[in-house]
Amino acid sequence: MDPRRRALLAFLATAAALRPALAQDRIMTRKIPSTGEALPAIGLGTWQTFDVGNGERGPLREVLKLLDGNMVDSSPMYGTSETVAGDLMAEVKKRFFVATKVWTSGRDAGIAQMKESLKLLRTDRIDLMQIHNLVDWRTHLPTLKAWKAEGRIRLIGTTHYTESAHGELEAVMKAERWDFVQLNYALDDRAVEKRLLPLAQERGIAVLVNQPFGGGGLLRKLSGRPLPEWSGEIGCSSWAQLLLKFVLAQQAVTCVIPGTSKPEHMRDNAQAGLGVYPDARLLERMTREIAT
């Protein structure tokens, strides 16, 4: 690439990253197949990052202020994350796509837990209720369907985060109708490309991606390396943006939910929702040069 063009692209990418807020009108959206509604492709996970209890919440409040209609995903498994997210979303008073999970065994325990989640998240309706890690999914699914019919939840899904569970997750995706599936996918964790992503497209299931940075390990490994010179071709000024754009290059992916407690990281992640995405040639190059 011509050095002047490379410098211009780097300047534009840096300028975009320094914007004081997220350009929601420009962030790519993907349609939820079961409803047709558009969802911003970059969301927010709360595992670990929002588990602060009564500790310092200021940066988390600023993270949420940057969002507008984005998914905020939580779970009873995440300690105080539901409480903190619920308190701060109520303070911020913006639009959020609220997602959480049921993570227990038994019908009555599941109902009690979901009622508690509604209370902690300060809402009378959850946008997406998911069965966390497939725990007792056959028991919980009838309750989720009933709550959906009643309007207490809008959409239902199920989740997992390890490749070892992909066989079971595939069977569950085939056995029932789901609005969403949440799974692990990253440049160094590509097993879902073989069956789960094609299956989701075939069955009209929206896909949420957790661990887009390889559980954090890949991003840590790359942080000391300079960005490839070709990263400017797709508007990337950080490794996080590059890894997120790899995931979003898959049309089956509806939304990716990296977690962060830092507003500057939220701004950086959001830039992956702008501009162009890797084509097949560049995806192959990314796999060859970065993941190995």
C-alpha positions in Angstrom: 0.0 0.0 0.0 1.2 3.5 -0.8 2.7 5.0 2.4 0.6 8.2 2.2 -2.6 6.2 1.9 -1.5 4.0 4.8 -0.9 7.1 6.9 -4.3 8.6 6.0 -6.1 5.4 6.9 -4.3 5.3 10.3 -5.1 8.9 11.0 -8.8 8.4 10.2 -9.0 5.3 12.3 -7.3 7.1 15.2 -9.6 10.1 14.9 -12.7 7.7 15.0 -11.4 6.0 18.1 -11.2 9.4 19.9 -14.8 10.3 19.4 -16.4 11.2 22.7 -19.4 8.9 22.2 -20.4 5.9 20.0 -21.8 6.8 16.6 -24.8 4.6 16.9 -26.3 5.7 13.6 -23.3 4.3 11.9 -22.6 1.2 13.9 -23.5 -1.9 11.9 -26.7 -3.6 12.9 -27.8 -7.1 12.2 -31.3 -8.4 12.1 -32.7 -10.8 14.6 -34.1 -13.5 12.3 -37.2 -14.3 14.4 -38.4 -10.7 14.7 -36.6 -8.8 12.0 -35.6 -6.1 14.4 -32.1 -4.5 14.1 -29.6 -4.9 16.9 -26.3 -3.1 17.1 -23.5 -5.6 16.3 -21.4 -4.6 19.3 -22.9 -5.2 22.7 -21.5 -5.5 26.3 -20.9 -8.5 28.5 -20.8 -8.1 32.3 -19.0 -11.2 33.4 -16.4 -10.2 36.0 -16.3 -6.5 34.8 -19.6 -5.5 36.5 -19.2 -7.8 39.6 -18.1 -4.8 41.8 -20.9 -4.8 44.4 -20.9 -1.5 46.2 -17.4 -0.7 45.0 -16.3 1.8 42.3 -19.0 2.1 39.7 -18.1 5.4 38.1 -16.3 3.9 35.0 -19.1 1.4 34.5 -21.6 4.2 34.5 -19.6 5.9 31.8 -19.5 2.7 29.8 -23.2 2.4 29.8 -23.6 6.1 28.9 -21.9 5.3 25.6 -24.5 2.8 24.6 -27.9 3.3 22.9 -29.9 0.3 22.1 -27.0 -2.1 22.5 -27.3 -5.4 24.2 -26.2 -5.7 27.9 -25.8 -9.3 28.8 -25.6 -10.6 32.3 -26.4 -13.7 34.5 -27.1 -14.7 38.1 -23.7 -16.6 37.7 -21.9 -13.3 37.5 -22.0 -12.4 41.2 -23.3 -8.8 41.7 -23.3 -8.0 38.0 -27.1 -8.0 37.6 -27.5 -5.7 40.6 -24.8 -3.3 39.4 -26.0 -3.3 35.8 -29.6 -2.8 36.9 -28.8 0.1 39.2 -26.6 1.9 36.6 -29.0 1.4 33.7 -31.7 2.9 35.8 -29.4 5.9 36.5 -28.3 6.3 32.9 -31.9 6.2 31.6 -31.0 5.2 28.0 -32.3 2.4 25.8 -30.7 -1.0 26.3 -31.4 -4.5 25.0 -31.3 -6.4 28.3 -30.3 -10.0 28.3 -29.8 -12.3 31.2 -30.0 -16.0 32.0 -31.5 -18.7 34.2 -28.8 -20.8 35.8 -30.2 -23.3 38.2 -31.9 -26.7 38.3 -35.6 -27.3 38.9 -38.8 -25.5 37.7 -39.5 -23.6 40.9 -35.9 -22.6 41.4 -35.8 -21.3 37.8 -38.9 -19.3 38.3 -37.6 -17.8 41.5 -34.3 -16.9 40.0 -35.8 -15.2 36.9 -38.1 -13.2 39.2 -35.1 -12.1 41.1 -33.3 -11.1 37.9 -36.3 -8.9 36.9 -36.0 -7.2 40.3 -32.2 -6.8 40.2 -32.3 -5.5 36.6 -35.1 -3.1 37.6 -37.4 -4.1 34.7 -40.8 -5.8 34.3 -39.7 -7.4 31.0 -36.4 -8.9 29.8 -35.6 -8.6 26.1 -33.7 -12.0 26.1 -33.8 -14.8 28.6 -31.2 -17.5 28.0 -30.7 -20.9 29.6 -27.1 -20.6 30.9 -24.8 -23.4 29.7 -27.7 -25.7 29.0 -28.3 -26.2 32.7 -31.6 -28.2 33.0 -32.8 -26.7 29.7 -35.7 -29.2 29.2 -37.2 -28.1 32.6 -36.8 -24.4 32.0 -37.8 -24.1 28.4 -41.6 -24.5 29.0 -41.4 -21.7 31.6 -39.5 -19.5 29.2 -42.2 -20.2 26.5 -45.0 -19.3 28.9 -43.3 -16.1 30.1 -42.7 -15.2 26.4 -46.4 -15.7 25.7 -47.2 -13.5 28.8 -44.9 -10.7 27.6 -42.5 -11.1 30.6 -39.7 -11.9 28.2 -39.5 -11.1 24.5 -37.0 -13.7 23.2 -35.5 -17.0 24.4 -32.1 -18.5 23.9 -29.5 -20.9 25.3 -25.8 -20.6 25.8 -22.4 -22.3 26.2 -18.8 -21.2 26.1 -16.7 -24.4 25.5 -16.0 -26.4 22.4 -16.6 -29.6 24.4 -20.3 -28.7 24.7 -20.8 -28.0 21.0 -22.2 -31.4 20.2 -24.9 -31.0 22.9 -25.5 -27.4 21.8 -26.0 -28.6 18.2 -28.6 -31.2 19.3 -30.5 -28.6 21.4 -30.5 -26.1 18.5 -32.1 -28.8 16.3 -34.5 -30.0 18.9 -36.3 -26.7 19.7 -37.0 -23.3 18.2 -34.8 -20.7 19.7 -34.5 -16.9 19.0 -30.9 -16.8 20.1 -27.9 -19.0 20.7 -24.8 -17.7 22.6 -21.5 -19.4 21.9 -17.7 -19.0 21.9 -15.9 -17.8 18.8 -12.6 -16.1 18.2 -9.8 -16.0 15.7 -8.0 -18.8 17.7 -11.3 -20.7 18.6 -13.1 -21.4 15.3 -14.8 -24.7 15.9 -18.3 -23.2 15.5 -17.6 -22.4 11.8 -18.0 -26.1 11.0 -21.5 -26.8 12.1 -23.0 -24.4 14.6 -22.9 -21.1 12.6 -24.3 -22.8 9.4 -27.0 -24.5 11.6 -28.0 -21.1 13.1 -28.4 -19.6 9.7 -30.4 -22.6 8.5 -32.8 -22.5 11.5 -33.1 -18.7 11.7 -31.4 -18.4 15.1 -29.6 -15.2 16.1 -26.0 -15.7 17.2 -24.4 -14.0 20.2 -20.6 -14.4 20.5 -18.9 -14.6 23.8 -15.1 -14.7 24.3 -14.3 -12.9 21.0 -10.7 -12.3 22.3 -10.1 -16.0 22.9 -11.1 -15.7 26.6 -8.6 -12.8 26.8 -5.6 -14.9 26.1 -5.2 -14.0 22.5 -5.6 -10.3 23.0 -3.0 -10.4 25.8 -0.6 -12.3 23.6 -1.0 -9.8 20.7 -0.9 -6.7 22.8 2.9 -6.3 22.6 3.0 -6.8 18.8 2.6 -4.0 16.2 -0.6 -4.1 14.2 -0.2 -5.6 10.7 0.2 -2.9 8.0 -2.9 -4.2 6.3 -5.1 -3.5 9.3 -5.8 0.0 8.0 -7.5 -1.6 5.0 -10.4 -2.5 7.2 -10.2 0.6 9.4 -8.6 -1.1 12.5 -6.4 0.9 14.9 -6.2 -1.7 17.6 -5.9 -5.5 18.1 -9.4 -5.5 19.8 -11.0 -4.0 16.7 -9.2 -6.4 14.4 -10.3 -9.5 16.5 -13.9 -8.2 16.6 -14.0 -7.6 12.9 -12.9 -11.2 12.3 -15.9 -12.4 14.2 -18.3 -10.0 12.6 -17.1 -11.0 9.1 -19.3 -14.0 9.7 -22.8 -13.1 8.5 -24.3 -15.7 10.9 -23.1 -13.6 13.8 -25.7 -11.1 15.1 -23.9 -9.5 18.0 -20.6 -9.8 19.8 -20.5 -9.0 23.6 -17.0 -8.3 24.8 -16.9 -7.3 28.5 -15.2 -4.2 29.7 -15.2 -1.8 32.7 -13.3 0.9 30.9 -15.0 3.6 28.7 -12.0 3.9 26.5 -12.2 0.2 25.7 -15.9 0.4 25.0 -15.2 3.2 22.5 -12.4 1.1 21.0 -14.6 -2.0 20.7 -17.4 0.1 19.1 -15.1 1.0 16.2 -15.3 -2.6 15.1 -18.9 -1.9 14.2 -17.9 0.7 11.6 -16.5 0.5 8.1 -15.6 -2.5 6.1 -15.0 -6.1 7.1 -12.4 -8.7 6.1 -13.1 -10.6 2.8 -12.2 -14.2 2.4 -8.7 -13.4 1.3 -8.0 -11.3 4.3 -9.7 -13.7 6.7 -7.3 -16.4 5.5 -4.4 -14.1 6.0 -5.5 -13.2 9.5 -5.8 -16.9 10.4 -2.4 -17.7 9.0 -0.5 -14.7 10.4 -2.2 -14.0 13.7 -3.7 -17.2 15.1 -0.7 -19.4 14.6 
